[in-house]
Amino acid sequence: MPHTRPPESGRRAALLLILAIAIFVVVDATTGPELHISGFLGIAPLVAALRCSYRWTVVVAAVYVGCLTYVDLLTVPDWAPASRAVGIFGAVLAAVFALVLCRTRLEREALHARTSLVADAVQRAVLRELPLRAGPVEADGFYVSAQEGARVGGDIFEAVDTPHGLRLMIGDVQGKGMPAIGAGLEVLASFREAAQHQDSLESVAGRMEHALTRYNTRSAEQGTDERFVTALLMEARGPDEGRVLSCGHIPYYLVRDGVVYERSDGEGGLPLGLGTLNAEPRRSVRVRPRSDDWVVLCTDGVTEARGEDGAFYPLRERLAAWTHLSPADLARTLRADLEAFTGGDLKDDATALIVHRSAPTRAEDPGSP
């Protein structure tokens, strides 16, 4: 129950309010009936209701009623009995209102805490916590939802070590809110399953396409909008053998020897959910990674973030200036700089992954990029 909160909660604020009430009463008692400033004390129990525990709010409200009763009975001798009764009744009413307000606030806080726990569980079910680890590869980064108070949204990502090598995916679901989360979960679950059993990235993308198509069919039957998902899939089967397939996703960035390259490998495929609009099948392309390469993947919530002057976030230039940082430091610096650039006003979900080797290259590691 809300009123069982620890009594220490808000103790300092309560003691300051009690001190303020005492000072006002002393001033009233020493200045005579011409200056009746205790009437302003009604704000004290209200402040306690917003800052203190239920028990301390009761204490402040009781002190307030007691002091106002003393003032109305003893410091204003020219008041009629009816005026005194009205003054005391008003003090009691203000105290009761403060107690009701405090209880309501604590109940809302408890509800918010329970909702946050559920949201955290949903987020862990949808997205694994960063950094991701799969085989000898680690992905540091961040995910920021554009929706105020939300912990999950329309961006998805995953890295898995499979019998077919290390496979990694980042995606961006069209739209926001629960429909976007539902579509993202379908695609993510399909990737996790298909990556373990399908021999090629094309087949993995095909399974993801089918999963989203089924989801869109159900959405159309329920009268809700269909969704599409841009995605970038990567695969590494050896120390210098990899493949990339893009389903309408934005380019990625390769950091090699301190130089940042924008790469469009595998571009040309339509987003998932729109594959039937083009008879041309999606095709992955071969890449030649090095053991010390970094790969930076992101969603368009990063590259299309705008500053106060309307300019887009200069991701490539920022990365070029920070190649000396470790991946974890780069992720933290990039997130802080993005929020500063936009003034904390992101219009879209923003995700960035810095993918790098987390262990020395070993010949027996089939998943090493």
Secondary structure, DSSP 4 states (H G I P E B T S, - for coil): -GGGS-TTTTHHHHHHHHHHHHHHHHHHHHH-TT--GGGGGGHHHHHHHHHS-HHHHHHHHHHHHHHHHHIIIII-TTS-HHHHHHHHHHHHHHHHHHHHHHHHHHHHHHHHHHHHHHHHHHHHHHSPPSSEEETTEEEEEEEE-SSTT-S--SEEEEEEEETTEEEEEEEEESS-HHHHHHHHHHHHHHHHHHHHH-SSHHHHHHHHHHHHHHHHHHHHHTT-----EEEEEEEEEETTEEEEEEEBPPPEEEEETTEEEEE-TTTTBPPBT-GGG-SSPP--EEE---TT-EEEEE-HHHHT-B-TTSPBP-HHHHHHH-TTS-HHHHHHHHHHHHHHHHTT--SS-EEEEEEEE-S---TT-TT--
